[in-house]
Amino acid sequence: MLTASARGLTVALDDRFVTQMMAAAQSGKGYQAILQAAESLFAQEADLLKAAPQSREELFPDGAAMERPEFWQSVSESLRYLREHLEESVNLVAQYLPEGESHQFQTTIHLIPGFHANYGPVEGHQLYALRPGAIPEEVYLFLVHVYYHELSNLYDTPLSKRAASSPTTPDLLRHFLLTLIRNEGIANHVVLAPVIALRDAHPDYEFRYFKYAFAIGDLERHRQTVQVLHQIITLLRPENFRKLVGRINQLLKDPRLPIINLVGIHLSAAIARHHGERALIDCATKEPQEFFRLFLQTDDELAVWLKAQAGAEFFTEVPVIPA
């Protein structure tokens, strides 16, 4: 495996799925042979399919398209780009690690053509889908974004980790959502400038990873996401918690209004402008309420609006939660 390291982060690229699935495609035996090649590798790494859908069709939704030469040409171009820029990618994310933090972290990125999702089934492993038709630079930038998420887990406080593992009360769910927004915001900030440059250079491109790219900078969309987030955070009460949880999950998964991403991007940019980028980066080691407190100290239009709303304290006061 090709590896690269910087500031305690070591990344290894596992391209076995690409090479073996591509060989199966080139054999002319069809879609089922391609899936069998993937399944043989998953059998060697049983933990990698934790929390994954069970059917082949759900795992690899591109179906028979995986038999086509253009599918594998696109995958090959992305793989080549990732290999050529691996060291650069690790150095990029290393610039955005909090000062004074020293962690040794190794992660293996399993590159899987046509896979249904990107996620980490177990610590130190990421299943990363190579999506046909994606511009290789987008594939690369989203992988850097993934690196930051892997590392942000190291910096989360005990309360944030508890909230992520079991957000079963209004306070814990609020804390979990604020942590998600802070982490997503900084992860996007790491690659924001090149993502915007890519978007502006390809106005007709359909993003495969940063599907919210064309909403970045749209103040009306940003305003809408902040207003919906305010409603979610302030409406949560013990008496309505069970009733609202399902609705909140639906809202957060709605691709038409990517609340977590757009709120995180907007707040991160405002904090970096007002307080400096180092203040943004270093708040990753604190409770997420510090991230929102820094935002509300800015003169950003949405910070002024949010500060004037009832329930603004939910964004800045760390809850006291019994053990």
BAKEMI-169575 format. One record per residue (C-alpha): residue number from 1; z, x, y. Coordinates in steps of 0.1 Angstrom, whole numbers. Layout:
BEGIN
REC   n    up  east north
REC NUM     Z     X     Y
...
REM end
This chain:
BEGIN
REC   n    up  east north
REC   1     0     0     0
REC   2    -7    11    35
REC   3    25    15    56
REC   4    36    22    92
REC   5    70    26   108
REC   6    85    26   143
REC   7   121    22   155
REC   8   135    14   121
REC   9   108   -12   112
REC  10    86    -3    82
REC  11    56   -26    74
REC  12    36   -24    42
REC  13     3   -43    38
REC  14    -2   -57     3
REC  15   -40   -64    -1
REC  16   -39   -70   -39
REC  17   -46  -107   -34
REC  18   -76   -99   -14
REC  19   -91   -74   -38
REC  20   -85   -94   -70
REC  21   -94  -128   -56
REC  22  -126  -113   -41
REC  23  -135   -97   -74
REC  24  -131  -131   -91
REC  25  -153  -147   -65
REC  26  -180  -121   -70
REC  27  -179  -126  -107
REC  28  -196  -160  -101
REC  29  -170  -179  -123
REC  30  -161  -202   -95
REC  31  -131  -216   -76
REC  32  -108  -218  -107
REC  33  -113  -181  -115
REC  34  -103  -173   -79
REC  35   -72  -193   -83
REC  36   -64  -177  -116
REC  37   -65  -143  -100
REC  38   -40  -154   -73
REC  39   -18  -170   -99
REC  40   -16  -138  -120
REC  41    -3  -120   -90
REC  42    22  -147   -81
REC  43    34  -145  -118
REC  44    43  -109  -112
REC  45    62  -118   -80
REC  46    80  -150   -90
REC  47   101  -152   -58
REC  48    70  -154   -36
REC  49    63  -190   -44
REC  50    98  -203   -34
REC  51    95  -235   -13
REC  52    57  -236   -19
REC  53    37  -267   -29
REC  54    32  -269   -66
REC  55    -4  -279   -69
REC  56   -33  -254   -66
REC  57   -50  -276   -41
REC  58   -21  -275   -18
REC  59   -17  -238   -21
REC  60   -54  -231   -14
REC  61   -68  -261     6
REC  62  -102  -244    13
REC  63  -112  -253   -22
REC  64  -148  -245   -32
REC  65  -154  -229     2
REC  66  -137  -198   -13
REC  67  -168  -193   -35
REC  68  -191  -186    -5
REC  69  -200  -151     6
REC  70  -193  -159    42
REC  71  -157  -167    33
REC  72  -152  -133    19
REC  73  -171  -115    46
REC  74  -147  -130    72
REC  75  -116  -121    51
REC  76  -130   -85    46
REC  77  -134   -81    84
REC  78   -99   -93    90
REC  79   -85   -70    64
REC  80  -104   -40    78
REC  81   -91   -48   113
REC  82   -55   -51   101
REC  83   -57   -18    82
REC  84   -72     1   111
REC  85   -46   -13   136
REC  86   -15   -13   114
REC  87     2    16   132
REC  88    -7     1   166
REC  89     7   -33   155
REC  90    41   -19   145
REC  91    43     2   177
REC  92    36   -28   198
REC  93    64   -49   184
REC  94    88   -19   186
REC  95    84   -20   224
REC  96   101   -54   224
REC  97   132   -47   205
REC  98   166   -50   222
REC  99   181   -18   237
REC 100   210    -3   218
REC 101   201   -21   185
REC 102   196     1   155
REC 103   184   -16   123
REC 104   164    -4    93
REC 105   141   -32    81
REC 106   113   -31    56
REC 107    89   -59    51
REC 108    59   -63    29
REC 109    30   -85    42
REC 110    12  -101    13
REC 111   -23  -109    27
REC 112   -36  -140     9
REC 113   -71  -154    15
REC 114   -72  -191    22
REC 115   -34  -196    16
REC 116   -20  -228    30
REC 117     7  -213    54
REC 118    24  -183    67
REC 119    61  -179    58
REC 120    88  -156    44
REC 121   100  -169    10
REC 122   126  -142     7
REC 123   139  -115    30
REC 124   115   -86    33
REC 125    84  -105    23
REC 126    59  -125    42
REC 127    30  -145    28
REC 128     3  -142    54
REC 129   -28  -164    51
REC 130   -62  -148    60
REC 131   -81  -177    74
REC 132  -119  -177    72
REC 133  -137  -178   106
REC 134  -108  -163   125
REC 135  -116  -135   150
REC 136   -99  -104   135
REC 137   -80   -98   167
REC 138   -63  -132   165
REC 139   -53  -124   129
REC 140   -38   -91   141
REC 141   -20  -107   171
REC 142    -4  -134   150
REC 143     7  -108   125
REC 144    25   -89   153
REC 145    41  -123   163
REC 146    53  -126   126
REC 147    68   -91   128
REC 148    90  -102   157
REC 149   102  -133   138
REC 150   111  -111   108
REC 151   132   -89   131
REC 152   147  -117   152
REC 153   167  -128   122
REC 154   186   -95   124
REC 155   197  -103   160
REC 156   207  -139   156
REC 157   244  -145   160
REC 158   266  -158   132
REC 159   266  -192   149
REC 160   228  -192   151
REC 161   225  -183   115
REC 162   249  -210   105
REC 163   230  -236   126
REC 164   197  -225   110
REC 165   210  -228    75
REC 166   227  -262    80
REC 167   220  -281   112
REC 168   240  -311   101
REC 169   257  -321   133
REC 170   244  -327   169
REC 171   259  -294   181
REC 172   245  -274   152
REC 173   210  -290   156
REC 174   210  -284   193
REC 175   220  -248   187
REC 176   193  -244   161
REC 177   166  -258   184
REC 178   176  -236   213
REC 179   176  -205   190
REC 180   141  -215   177
REC 181   128  -218   212
REC 182   143  -185   223
REC 183   129  -166   193
REC 184    95  -183   194
REC 185    93  -177   232
REC 186    99  -140   229
REC 187    76  -136   198
REC 188    48  -152   218
REC 189    56  -131   248
REC 190    50  -100   228
REC 191    14  -109   224
REC 192     8  -133   253
REC 193   -14  -112   275
REC 194   -39  -103   247
REC 195   -39  -139   234
REC 196   -48  -153   268
REC 197   -75  -126   272
REC 198   -89  -136   238
REC 199   -89  -172   247
REC 200  -106  -166   281
REC 201  -132  -144   264
REC 202  -140  -171   238
REC 203  -137  -205   255
REC 204  -154  -223   226
REC 205  -134  -206   199
REC 206  -112  -227   176
REC 207   -80  -207   171
REC 208   -68  -206   135
REC 209   -33  -193   142
REC 210   -25  -198   179
REC 211   -36  -234   179
REC 212   -17  -240   211
REC 213   -36  -212   230
REC 214   -56  -236   252
REC 215   -24  -253   263
REC 216    -8  -221   275
REC 217    -7  -222   313
REC 218   -13  -259   315
REC 219    16  -269   338
REC 220    13  -306   329
REC 221    16  -298   292
REC 222    45  -274   299
REC 223    62  -301   320
REC 224    58  -327   293
REC 225    73  -304   266
REC 226   103  -295   287
REC 227   109  -332   295
REC 228   107  -342   258
REC 229   130  -313   249
REC 230   156  -325   275
REC 231   155  -360   259
REC 232   160  -346   224
REC 233   189  -323   234
REC 234   208  -349   256
REC 235   203  -379   234
REC 236   219  -364   203
REC 237   253  -379   196
REC 238   274  -383   164
REC 239   267  -420   164
REC 240   229  -417   165
REC 241   224  -384   148
REC 242   212  -396   114
REC 243   188  -421   131
REC 244   173  -395   154
REC 245   169  -365   130
REC 246   138  -379   114
REC 247   121  -388   147
REC 248   129  -353   161
REC 249   114  -336   131
REC 250    82  -357   136
REC 251    81  -347   173
REC 252    85  -310   165
REC 253    57  -311   139
REC 254    32  -329   161
REC 255     4  -304   169
REC 256    -6  -324   199
REC 257    26  -314   217
REC 258    38  -280   204
REC 259    72  -282   220
REC 260    89  -251   205
REC 261    60  -228   214
REC 262    51  -241   249
REC 263    87  -244   261
REC 264    95  -209   247
REC 265    64  -194   263
REC 266    71  -210   297
REC 267   107  -200   298
REC 268   101  -165   286
REC 269    74  -159   313
REC 270    97  -172   340
REC 271   126  -151   329
REC 272   104  -120   327
REC 273    91  -126   362
REC 274   125  -133   378
REC 275   148  -110   359
REC 276   125   -84   344
REC 277   111   -81   309
REC 278   141   -61   297
REC 279   165   -89   304
REC 280   143  -112   284
REC 281   141   -88   254
REC 282   178   -81   254
REC 283   189  -117   254
REC 284   177  -119   218
REC 285   210  -105   206
REC 286   231  -132   224
REC 287   236  -169   219
REC 288   204  -189   229
REC 289   222  -205   257
REC 290   219  -172   276
REC 291   181  -175   274
REC 292   184  -209   291
REC 293   210  -198   316
REC 294   186  -170   327
REC 295   158  -195   330
REC 296   178  -219   351
REC 297   186  -190   375
REC 298   149  -187   383
REC 299   130  -206   410
REC 300   105  -219   385
REC 301    95  -255   391
REC 302   107  -267   357
REC 303   140  -248   360
REC 304   147  -266   392
REC 305   139  -299   375
REC 306   160  -292   344
REC 307   190  -280   364
REC 308   191  -313   383
REC 309   191  -334   351
REC 310   221  -350   335
REC 311   231  -331   304
REC 312   218  -297   317
REC 313   251  -282   304
REC 314   239  -287   268
REC 315   214  -259   275
REC 316   239  -233   288
REC 317   273  -240   273
REC 318   279  -226   238
REC 319   295  -253   217
REC 320   328  -248   200
REC 321   322  -257   164
REC 322   350  -258   138
REC 323   345  -234   109
REM end
